[in-house]
Amino acid sequence: MTVQLKGKPEVVTIQWIPKYTFMERLGHWLHTATFIPLAITGMILYFPFLEPLAQGEAGLFVRLVHRVAAVIFGLLPIIYYIVEPRRLLLHIREFLPRKEDIGWLKAAPAYYLLGKHEAMPPQGRFNAGEKLNGLMMIITWFIFGITGVPMWFGKGVIPPEIFRWLVVFHDLAMIVSVCMLMVHLYLAVAHPLMWAGLVSMRFGVTSAEYAAEHHAKWYYGPKRAMEIWEAKKREGAHH
Ligand code: HEM
């Protein structure tokens, strides 16, 4: 595909490569579409200053929305992995910790804040930051489920002191996941280096150039990616 940037005469050619399946994109956006009402209705139940909204008819509505959204939010990942089980194996393999994750953590401040690219070792299909985000989302999804289901069906059955702990963990999961969402949203929508992320989650493809730059280990394979990186570092040392 060729594009012409505003105000520039030259034409840029972008080569697209596949990254996400249709199910992955659908699942991602449905999860977003259920997470946001869950967070809003959850906060209405959580913050004392919003208490008027949690009472009477409004309160019933808030609780109904929370429950309907929770069912979809809880089932989506399970349905996705039933429909595309091979992606589960792929994700487990891709999310395992690797040496380059330490390298990412060390290089991230200079890379993201100062734009220093040489320090960043080649990353796989998901870099350490994406892995951390994914891991936190999986952990909080799990906590929402194992605390939320008994909160839904166990009122009056579960001893009050245990019920209180369920609510505390449910609330903690909200605080962590909403904070992660803020970072995720900023990187996906506003950060100047991450433009291809949103394209791939909308259309399923990423630019070859972007993949080579941000996910070299995935794009070139581990060996070639390391050779290219070493060569770049040597070149940098000469200048
Ligand atoms: C599997 C997913 C989930 C289930 C089954 C679930 C279930 C529930 C239930 C049954 C309640 C009690 C509502 C009531 O008072 O009647 C509740 C409250 C709440 N939920 Fe969820 N929920 C889920 C996901 C989420 C998510 C994703 C968030 C936020 C991002 C969230 C935040 C909250 C908060 C803050 C409360 C108020 C707890 C309190 O009273 O302090 N929930 N949830």
Boltz pocket constraint, residues with backbone or C-beta under 6 A from the ligand:
constraints:
  - pocket:
      binder: B
      contacts: [[A, 34], [A, 35], [A, 38], [A, 39], [A, 41], [A, 42], [A, 43], [A, 45], [A, 46], [A, 63], [A, 66], [A, 70], [A, 71], [A, 73], [A, 74], [A, 141], [A, 144], [A, 145], [A, 147], [A, 148], [A, 149], [A, 151], [A, 152], [A, 153], [A, 167], [A, 170], [A, 171], [A, 173], [A, 174], [A, 177], [A, 178]]
      max_distance: 6.0
